[in-house]
Amino acid sequence: MNILKKIKVFCFVTLRISKYKLLSDCKQVIGKTKCYHPLLTTGEGKIYFGKNVQIGVISSQYYYSNYTYLEARYPSSEIVIGNDVVINNKFTAVAFSKITIEDKVLIGLNCSIMDNDGHDLHPDKRTSNDVVSSEIYIGENVFISDNVTILKGVRIGKNSVIGNGSIVTRSIPDNVIAAGVPARIIKSIL
């Protein structure tokens, strides 16, 4: 690697990754990741990483301009990421209860997973802390394409594929391709 490239990587990648590591305040992060993109971990809960978890993709959009955000909000909140998971740039996961991502999952660019509504939906209660939350489970070997949003209470079965731009509001069984807003099963893989 030539000297100019080394300087660019240090200034625009290494320092940014270090900055977000310093800004992270989640005290219960278990396991390590291969970070090619900044990762911010926050909240009072637990975040678990399996073996060989990759955060960020060098040759992809948002590499220099964004970061990955993982929040386990409350002491009982958990985000569990299995082995051999690859997460592309600009990923967000917010757990009020629990988000589980099993082994060998591929997550595309600019994806979001939230196991809660964020705020109460009733107009008079929007600033209250009483928010509906329901666990999310993503099965082994799932491929989540770019710009996908997965909402509370969803289970995605093993080997399934979620198409670009989908909003997943209901559970998806094993071995299917689902896409759309809201996501619907398009066809079986096997």
TITI-860330 format. One record per residue (C-alpha): residue in one letter; residue number from 0; x, y, z. Coordinates in steps of 0.1 Angstrom, whole numbers, padded with zeros to 4 digits. Layout:
{site "A",NUM,{X,Y,Z}}
...
This chain:
{site "M",0,{0000,0000,0000}}
{site "N",1,{0015,0033,-0010}}
{site "I",2,{0020,0061,0016}}
{site "L",3,{-0009,0083,0003}}
{site "K",4,{-0034,0054,0006}}
{site "K",5,{-0021,0046,0041}}
{site "I",6,{-0027,0082,0051}}
{site "K",7,{-0062,0082,0037}}
{site "V",8,{-0071,0050,0055}}
{site "F",9,{-0057,0063,0087}}
{site "C",10,{-0075,0097,0085}}
{site "F",11,{-0108,0086,0071}}
{site "V",12,{-0112,0051,0084}}
{site "T",13,{-0090,0043,0114}}
{site "L",14,{-0096,0075,0132}}
{site "R",15,{-0134,0074,0126}}
{site "I",16,{-0136,0038,0139}}
{site "S",17,{-0116,0049,0170}}
{site "K",18,{-0139,0079,0176}}
{site "Y",19,{-0171,0058,0176}}
{site "K",20,{-0155,0033,0198}}
{site "L",21,{-0147,0061,0223}}
{site "L",22,{-0183,0074,0220}}
{site "S",23,{-0198,0040,0227}}
{site "D",24,{-0213,0037,0262}}
{site "C",25,{-0227,0002,0263}}
{site "K",26,{-0209,-0014,0291}}
{site "Q",27,{-0220,-0050,0283}}
{site "V",28,{-0206,-0058,0249}}
{site "I",29,{-0195,-0094,0247}}
{site "G",30,{-0174,-0106,0218}}
{site "K",31,{-0154,-0088,0191}}
{site "T",32,{-0161,-0077,0155}}
{site "K",33,{-0140,-0070,0124}}
{site "C",34,{-0148,-0033,0120}}
{site "Y",35,{-0143,-0018,0085}}
{site "H",36,{-0169,0009,0093}}
{site "P",37,{-0175,0028,0126}}
{site "L",38,{-0196,0011,0152}}
{site "L",39,{-0215,0029,0180}}
{site "T",40,{-0228,0006,0208}}
{site "T",41,{-0251,0023,0233}}
{site "G",42,{-0277,0015,0260}}
{site "E",43,{-0279,-0002,0294}}
{site "G",44,{-0285,-0037,0280}}
{site "K",45,{-0262,-0064,0265}}
{site "I",46,{-0248,-0067,0229}}
{site "Y",47,{-0234,-0101,0220}}
{site "F",48,{-0212,-0108,0190}}
{site "G",49,{-0204,-0143,0178}}
{site "K",50,{-0172,-0153,0160}}
{site "N",51,{-0162,-0137,0127}}
{site "V",52,{-0188,-0108,0127}}
{site "Q",53,{-0180,-0082,0100}}
{site "I",54,{-0192,-0046,0104}}
{site "G",55,{-0190,-0026,0072}}
{site "V",56,{-0180,-0032,0036}}
{site "I",57,{-0152,-0012,0021}}
{site "S",58,{-0164,-0011,-0015}}
{site "S",59,{-0200,0000,-0007}}
{site "Q",60,{-0219,0033,-0003}}
{site "Y",61,{-0218,0052,0030}}
{site "Y",62,{-0184,0038,0038}}
{site "Y",63,{-0169,0073,0045}}
{site "S",64,{-0201,0091,0056}}
{site "N",65,{-0220,0070,0081}}
{site "Y",66,{-0217,0044,0109}}
{site "T",67,{-0234,0014,0124}}
{site "Y",68,{-0257,0020,0154}}
{site "L",69,{-0266,-0008,0179}}
{site "E",70,{-0287,0002,0209}}
{site "A",71,{-0298,-0022,0237}}
{site "R",72,{-0319,0005,0255}}
{site "Y",73,{-0328,-0010,0289}}
{site "P",74,{-0309,-0032,0314}}
{site "S",75,{-0330,-0062,0302}}
{site "S",76,{-0325,-0054,0264}}
{site "E",77,{-0304,-0076,0242}}
{site "I",78,{-0290,-0077,0208}}
{site "V",79,{-0275,-0111,0199}}
{site "I",80,{-0255,-0115,0166}}
{site "G",81,{-0244,-0150,0157}}
{site "N",82,{-0213,-0163,0139}}
{site "D",83,{-0201,-0154,0104}}
{site "V",84,{-0226,-0125,0101}}
{site "V",85,{-0218,-0097,0076}}
{site "I",86,{-0234,-0063,0081}}
{site "N",87,{-0231,-0036,0054}}
{site "N",88,{-0227,0001,0060}}
{site "K",89,{-0253,0024,0077}}
{site "F",90,{-0270,-0004,0097}}
{site "T",91,{-0292,0004,0127}}
{site "A",92,{-0306,-0020,0154}}
{site "V",93,{-0326,-0007,0184}}
{site "A",94,{-0337,-0032,0210}}
{site "F",95,{-0361,-0025,0239}}
{site "S",96,{-0365,-0062,0244}}
{site "K",97,{-0345,-0085,0222}}
{site "I",98,{-0332,-0088,0186}}
{site "T",99,{-0316,-0121,0176}}
{site "I",100,{-0296,-0125,0144}}
{site "E",101,{-0285,-0161,0138}}
{site "D",102,{-0254,-0174,0121}}
{site "K",103,{-0244,-0167,0085}}
{site "V",104,{-0268,-0138,0080}}
{site "L",105,{-0260,-0112,0053}}
{site "I",106,{-0274,-0077,0059}}
{site "G",107,{-0274,-0052,0031}}
{site "L",108,{-0268,-0014,0030}}
{site "N",109,{-0289,0010,0050}}
{site "C",110,{-0310,-0015,0069}}
{site "S",111,{-0329,-0009,0101}}
{site "I",112,{-0343,-0033,0128}}
{site "M",113,{-0365,-0020,0156}}
{site "D",114,{-0383,-0042,0181}}
{site "N",115,{-0405,-0013,0193}}
{site "D",116,{-0427,0016,0182}}
{site "G",117,{-0402,0042,0194}}
{site "H",118,{-0431,0062,0209}}
{site "D",119,{-0466,0054,0220}}
{site "L",120,{-0490,0058,0191}}
{site "H",121,{-0517,0075,0211}}
{site "P",122,{-0514,0114,0207}}
{site "D",123,{-0516,0120,0245}}
{site "K",124,{-0490,0094,0254}}
{site "R",125,{-0463,0100,0227}}
{site "T",126,{-0438,0114,0252}}
{site "S",127,{-0443,0086,0278}}
{site "N",128,{-0418,0057,0283}}
{site "D",129,{-0445,0031,0280}}
{site "V",130,{-0436,0018,0245}}
{site "V",131,{-0448,-0015,0229}}
{site "S",132,{-0419,-0039,0222}}
{site "S",133,{-0418,-0074,0208}}
{site "E",134,{-0388,-0096,0200}}
{site "I",135,{-0373,-0099,0165}}
{site "Y",136,{-0357,-0132,0154}}
{site "I",137,{-0337,-0136,0121}}
{site "G",138,{-0329,-0172,0113}}
{site "E",139,{-0297,-0188,0100}}
{site "N",140,{-0285,-0180,0065}}
{site "V",141,{-0310,-0152,0059}}
{site "F",142,{-0301,-0126,0032}}
{site "I",143,{-0315,-0091,0039}}
{site "S",144,{-0311,-0069,0008}}
{site "D",145,{-0305,-0031,0008}}
{site "N",146,{-0328,-0005,0024}}
{site "V",147,{-0349,-0030,0044}}
{site "T",148,{-0368,-0022,0076}}
{site "I",149,{-0378,-0049,0100}}
{site "L",150,{-0404,-0041,0126}}
{site "K",151,{-0413,-0055,0160}}
{site "G",152,{-0425,-0090,0165}}
{site "V",153,{-0411,-0103,0132}}
{site "R",154,{-0395,-0138,0128}}
{site "I",155,{-0377,-0144,0095}}
{site "G",156,{-0371,-0182,0088}}
{site "K",157,{-0338,-0197,0079}}
{site "N",158,{-0325,-0193,0043}}
{site "S",159,{-0351,-0167,0034}}
{site "V",160,{-0343,-0136,0013}}
{site "I",161,{-0358,-0102,0019}}
{site "G",162,{-0359,-0080,-0013}}
{site "N",163,{-0346,-0044,-0017}}
{site "G",164,{-0366,-0017,0000}}
{site "S",165,{-0390,-0040,0018}}
{site "I",166,{-0407,-0032,0051}}
{site "V",167,{-0412,-0064,0070}}
{site "T",168,{-0442,-0061,0093}}
{site "R",169,{-0451,-0098,0096}}
{site "S",170,{-0432,-0130,0101}}
{site "I",171,{-0417,-0148,0070}}
{site "P",172,{-0413,-0186,0069}}
{site "D",173,{-0381,-0206,0060}}
{site "N",174,{-0368,-0209,0025}}
{site "V",175,{-0388,-0181,0007}}
{site "I",176,{-0382,-0148,-0011}}
{site "A",177,{-0403,-0119,0003}}
{site "A",178,{-0404,-0083,-0008}}
{site "G",179,{-0426,-0052,-0009}}
{site "V",180,{-0442,-0027,0013}}
{site "P",181,{-0453,-0045,0034}}
{site "A",182,{-0432,-0075,0025}}
{site "R",183,{-0451,-0105,0011}}
{site "I",184,{-0439,-0139,0000}}
{site "I",185,{-0430,-0139,-0037}}
{site "K",186,{-0419,-0175,-0041}}
{site "S",187,{-0402,-0205,-0025}}
{site "I",188,{-0365,-0209,-0028}}
{site "L",189,{-0365,-0247,-0026}}
